[in-house]
Amino acid sequence: MSQLSRDEILAKIKNKESLAGLDLSGADFSYEDLRGVVFSGANLCDAHLQNANLAQADFSDAHLEQAFFFGANLAQAKFDRAFLKDANLQDTNLEFASFKNADLEHVKLFGVQAENADFQGANLSNARMKRSNFKHANFQQANLNQAHLERSELNGADFTGANLEGSFLEHADLTNAKLK
């Protein structure tokens, strides 16, 4: 668990202090306005960020295993090299978010809006990505082994060099997708 209280953490955010590298595991930031906050390298395992506004937040290299982001605004957020195994990002806004080389194994991405999101080199094996919008998303060199993409919008997505072995694509829209 986090060594700081919720009020202490929110005071740091209000004072525009970085939360980089802090242990924030189990913290509850649900419904908070955390736009642009720097969480890089922080431990946010089991954190609750439901319906939080995290637009342009930086989670690079953060540990977010089993974090709960349900309904959060993560537009233009940065998750490069982050660990999100078993995290729940259902119904989030991921437009223009970056997940380069992130570990998203078994992540829940049901119903997300992820137009132009960047998943280059990410591990999305066994990810649940049903009924989501991934128009023009970048999946180059990503591992989508056993990923569930049923009924997802993949129009214009780039899967160049991606591993799609065993992926479920039933009723997915792959119009203009790059599948080399």
ChimeraX attribute file (.defattr): number of C-alpha atoms within 10 A of each C-alpha:
attribute: neighborCount
match mode: 1-to-1
recipient: residues
	/A:1	14
	/A:2	16
	/A:3	12
	/A:4	14
	/A:5	13
	/A:6	14
	/A:7	9
	/A:8	11
	/A:9	19
	/A:10	17
	/A:11	12
	/A:12	13
	/A:13	18
	/A:14	12
	/A:15	9
	/A:16	12
	/A:17	13
	/A:18	14
	/A:19	20
	/A:20	19
	/A:21	16
	/A:22	18
	/A:23	18
	/A:24	25
	/A:25	21
	/A:26	17
	/A:27	22
	/A:28	18
	/A:29	20
	/A:30	19
	/A:31	15
	/A:32	15
	/A:33	17
	/A:34	20
	/A:35	18
	/A:36	18
	/A:37	21
	/A:38	21
	/A:39	23
	/A:40	23
	/A:41	21
	/A:42	21
	/A:43	26
	/A:44	29
	/A:45	24
	/A:46	20
	/A:47	23
	/A:48	21
	/A:49	25
	/A:50	22
	/A:51	20
	/A:52	22
	/A:53	22
	/A:54	25
	/A:55	22
	/A:56	20
	/A:57	22
	/A:58	24
	/A:59	28
	/A:60	23
	/A:61	21
	/A:62	24
	/A:63	27
	/A:64	28
	/A:65	23
	/A:66	22
	/A:67	24
	/A:68	26
	/A:69	25
	/A:70	23
	/A:71	21
	/A:72	24
	/A:73	27
	/A:74	28
	/A:75	23
	/A:76	22
	/A:77	25
	/A:78	27
	/A:79	28
	/A:80	24
	/A:81	22
	/A:82	24
	/A:83	27
	/A:84	27
	/A:85	23
	/A:86	21
	/A:87	24
	/A:88	25
	/A:89	28
	/A:90	23
	/A:91	20
	/A:92	24
	/A:93	25
	/A:94	27
	/A:95	23
	/A:96	20
	/A:97	24
	/A:98	29
	/A:99	28
	/A:100	24
	/A:101	22
	/A:102	24
	/A:103	26
	/A:104	27
	/A:105	23
	/A:106	22
	/A:107	25
	/A:108	27
	/A:109	26
	/A:110	22
	/A:111	20
	/A:112	24
	/A:113	24
	/A:114	26
	/A:115	24
	/A:116	20
	/A:117	25
	/A:118	28
	/A:119	27
	/A:120	24
	/A:121	21
	/A:122	25
	/A:123	28
	/A:124	29
	/A:125	24
	/A:126	21
	/A:127	25
	/A:128	25
	/A:129	26
	/A:130	23
	/A:131	20
	/A:132	24
	/A:133	26
	/A:134	27
	/A:135	24
	/A:136	21
	/A:137	25
	/A:138	25
	/A:139	28
	/A:140	22
	/A:141	19
	/A:142	23
	/A:143	28
	/A:144	25
	/A:145	19
	/A:146	18
	/A:147	25
	/A:148	25
	/A:149	25
	/A:150	18
	/A:151	18
	/A:152	23
	/A:153	23
	/A:154	25
	/A:155	19
	/A:156	19
	/A:157	25
	/A:158	25
	/A:159	23
	/A:160	16
	/A:161	16
	/A:162	20
	/A:163	20
	/A:164	18
	/A:165	12
	/A:166	13
	/A:167	18
	/A:168	20
	/A:169	18
	/A:170	12
	/A:171	12
	/A:172	17
	/A:173	20
	/A:174	17
	/A:175	12
	/A:176	13
	/A:177	17
	/A:178	18
	/A:179	14
	/A:180	9
